[in-house]
Amino acid sequence: MTAGDSQKKQMIGTMIFRYVTNMVTKDFSPKITGMIIDLPIAELNFSVSTFETLQVKVRAAVQLLVETGNLTEQVAKCMPVLQSPSQAML
């Protein structure tokens, strides 16, 4: 990875952090943002190209944390990103 890629990843991480926080809570947003910016640069660019693709990556990161035991399923289910649109409106 070049210095330019590293700077770009840092910039993207800063830009998406607020969105990730709104999707997963501030307790897990640093970890999940870090997981996303660790993606290869081409995949990272695609992952943040739309809000929907970012949501997909955040959901995948949450699922990975659950599968590896770093997050309980009960806590994950309370995260806005995993709630159905009708539940998120409540």
C-alpha positions as CSV (number, residue, x, y, z in Angstrom):
1,M,0.0,0.0,0.0
2,T,1.4,3.4,-0.9
3,A,1.4,6.5,1.3
4,G,-1.3,8.0,-0.9
5,D,-3.5,4.9,-0.4
6,S,-3.0,5.2,3.4
7,Q,-4.0,8.9,3.3
8,K,-7.0,8.1,1.2
9,K,-8.1,5.4,3.6
10,Q,-7.7,7.7,6.5
11,M,-9.8,10.4,4.7
12,I,-12.5,7.9,3.9
13,G,-12.6,6.6,7.4
14,T,-13.0,10.1,8.7
15,M,-15.8,10.7,6.2
16,I,-17.8,7.5,6.9
17,F,-17.3,7.4,10.7
18,R,-20.4,9.5,11.5
19,Y,-22.6,7.3,9.2
20,V,-21.2,4.1,10.7
21,T,-21.9,5.5,14.2
22,N,-25.5,6.1,13.3
23,M,-25.8,2.5,12.0
24,V,-24.1,0.6,14.9
25,T,-23.7,2.9,17.9
26,K,-20.6,4.7,19.0
27,D,-19.3,1.8,21.0
28,F,-18.7,-0.3,17.9
29,S,-18.2,2.4,15.2
30,P,-14.4,2.7,15.6
31,K,-13.9,-1.1,15.2
32,I,-16.3,-1.4,12.2
33,T,-14.9,1.8,10.5
34,G,-11.5,0.3,10.9
35,M,-12.6,-3.0,9.4
36,I,-14.0,-1.2,6.4
37,I,-11.0,0.9,5.7
38,D,-8.7,-2.1,5.9
39,L,-10.3,-3.4,2.7
40,P,-8.2,-3.3,-0.5
41,I,-8.5,0.2,-2.0
42,A,-10.6,-0.8,-5.0
43,E,-13.1,-2.7,-2.7
44,L,-13.1,0.3,-0.3
45,N,-13.9,2.7,-3.1
46,F,-16.9,0.6,-4.2
47,S,-18.0,0.0,-0.6
48,V,-18.4,3.7,0.1
49,S,-19.7,4.7,-3.4
50,T,-23.3,4.7,-2.1
51,F,-25.0,4.6,1.2
52,E,-26.5,1.2,0.4
53,T,-23.2,-0.4,-0.4
54,L,-21.8,1.1,2.9
55,Q,-24.7,-0.4,4.8
56,V,-24.0,-3.8,3.2
57,K,-20.4,-3.6,4.4
58,V,-21.4,-2.5,7.9
59,R,-23.9,-5.4,8.1
60,A,-21.2,-7.8,7.0
61,A,-18.7,-6.4,9.6
62,V,-21.3,-6.8,12.4
63,Q,-22.0,-10.4,11.3
64,L,-18.3,-11.1,11.3
65,L,-18.0,-9.7,14.8
66,V,-20.9,-11.9,16.0
67,E,-19.4,-15.0,14.3
68,T,-16.0,-14.5,15.9
69,G,-17.5,-13.9,19.4
70,N,-16.5,-10.2,19.6
71,L,-20.2,-9.1,19.6
72,T,-23.2,-10.9,21.0
73,E,-26.1,-11.5,18.7
74,Q,-28.4,-9.8,21.2
75,V,-26.4,-6.6,21.0
76,A,-26.1,-6.8,17.3
77,K,-29.9,-7.1,16.9
78,C,-30.3,-3.7,18.6
79,M,-28.1,-1.9,16.1
80,P,-30.1,0.3,13.7
81,V,-28.4,-1.2,10.6
82,L,-29.9,-4.6,11.4
83,Q,-33.4,-3.5,12.2
84,S,-36.1,-3.5,9.5
85,P,-37.1,-0.1,8.1
86,S,-40.4,-0.2,10.1
87,Q,-38.6,-0.8,13.4
88,A,-36.0,1.8,12.7
89,M,-38.7,4.4,12.4
90,L,-40.0,3.8,16.0
